[in-house]
Amino acid sequence: MSQPQMIFVNLPVKDLGTTKDFFAKLGFGFNPQFSDDSTACLVISDTIFAMLISEPRFKDFTKKEIADASRTTEVLLALSAESREKVDEMADAALANGGSPANETQDMGFMYGRSFQDPDGHIWEVVWMDPATAQGEA
């Protein structure tokens, strides 16, 4: 049986401790097997991870300049949520624990989303979609 495909999103961070504390306050854990003093493996699900990498270490992986996420958008990260309430819980927790607003709330009835910036300026969207609509039943 084949193993499910995984994704490891690599994000440069200015202060690894601050970024780890931020995501821990949102309820996320870390995989110590893939973490060290310059990298933290943020566990989003069984198959989705964000590698939070200090900028000096991140430079070892690219010949390009590191984008300043406080001034430019290099990626939009979108996470699904199981309900509208869970969208609000995560966005509110992010804003209360060092995150900052990103975009306006999107409420289309069948889909609801909010977004925030983490301490490094990376934009995270949290989105709920009506399961019937997502499955094409509506």
C-alpha positions in Angstrom: 0.0 0.0 0.0 1.4 3.4 -0.9 1.9 6.1 1.6 -0.2 9.3 1.3 1.6 12.2 -0.3 2.8 14.8 2.1 3.6 18.5 1.7 6.3 20.4 3.6 5.9 24.2 3.1 9.2 25.9 3.9 8.9 29.4 5.4 11.7 31.7 6.4 11.3 33.3 9.9 13.1 36.1 11.6 12.8 34.8 15.2 12.1 31.1 15.5 11.1 31.2 19.2 8.5 33.9 18.6 7.1 32.1 15.6 7.0 28.8 17.5 5.2 30.4 20.4 2.7 32.0 18.1 1.7 28.7 16.4 1.7 26.8 19.7 -0.9 29.4 21.0 -3.1 28.5 18.0 -3.0 24.9 19.1 -0.4 23.5 16.7 2.3 21.0 17.7 5.8 20.4 16.4 7.6 17.3 15.3 10.9 17.3 17.2 12.3 14.7 14.8 12.5 17.4 12.1 13.2 20.3 14.4 16.5 21.8 15.7 17.8 25.2 16.9 17.2 26.7 13.4 14.1 24.8 12.2 10.7 23.9 13.7 8.5 21.4 11.9 4.9 22.7 12.5 2.4 19.8 12.3 -0.8 21.0 10.5 -2.1 17.5 9.8 -0.9 13.9 9.3 0.3 14.9 5.8 0.8 18.7 6.0 3.7 20.4 7.6 5.3 23.9 7.6 9.0 24.0 8.1 9.7 27.2 10.0 13.3 28.0 9.2 15.4 30.8 10.6 16.4 33.2 7.8 20.2 32.4 8.0 19.5 28.6 7.6 16.8 29.2 4.9 19.5 31.0 2.8 21.3 27.6 2.6 18.4 26.3 0.4 18.1 29.1 -2.2 20.3 31.3 -4.3 17.5 34.0 -4.4 16.9 36.7 -1.9 14.4 35.9 0.8 11.2 37.8 0.3 10.3 40.3 3.1 6.8 39.0 3.8 6.0 42.2 5.7 6.3 44.1 2.4 5.6 41.5 -0.3 3.4 38.5 -0.7 5.3 35.4 -1.7 2.6 32.9 -0.9 -1.0 32.6 0.5 -1.4 29.6 2.8 -5.0 28.4 3.1 -6.2 26.0 5.8 -9.6 24.3 5.9 -11.7 24.4 9.0 -14.6 22.2 10.0 -17.0 25.0 10.8 -17.5 28.8 10.7 -16.9 28.8 14.4 -13.5 27.1 14.0 -12.5 29.7 11.4 -13.3 32.4 14.0 -11.6 30.6 16.8 -8.3 30.3 14.9 -8.4 33.8 13.4 -9.3 35.4 16.8 -6.5 33.4 18.5 -4.0 34.5 15.9 -5.0 38.2 16.3 -4.9 37.8 20.1 -1.4 36.2 20.2 0.8 38.4 18.0 -0.8 38.0 14.5 -2.1 40.9 12.6 -5.1 41.4 10.2 -4.6 40.5 6.5 -7.7 40.7 4.5 -11.4 41.3 5.1 -13.7 38.5 6.2 -15.2 36.7 3.2 -18.8 35.4 3.8 -20.5 33.9 0.7 -23.0 31.8 2.7 -21.7 28.4 1.5 -18.1 29.5 2.2 -16.6 31.6 5.0 -13.1 32.7 5.5 -10.8 34.9 7.5 -7.1 35.6 7.3 -4.2 36.8 9.4 -0.5 37.5 9.1 1.8 35.5 11.4 4.7 37.4 13.2 6.8 37.2 10.0 4.1 38.6 7.7 3.1 35.3 6.0 -0.6 35.4 5.2 -2.7 32.5 6.4 -6.3 32.0 5.3 -8.7 29.8 7.3 -11.7 28.7 5.3 -14.9 26.7 5.9 -17.0 25.5 3.0 -20.4 23.9 3.3 -19.8 20.1 2.8 -22.8 19.7 0.4 -21.4 22.5 -1.8 -17.9 21.2 -1.6 -19.2 17.8 -2.8 -21.3 19.3 -5.6 -24.6 18.5 -4.0 -25.9 22.0 -3.7 
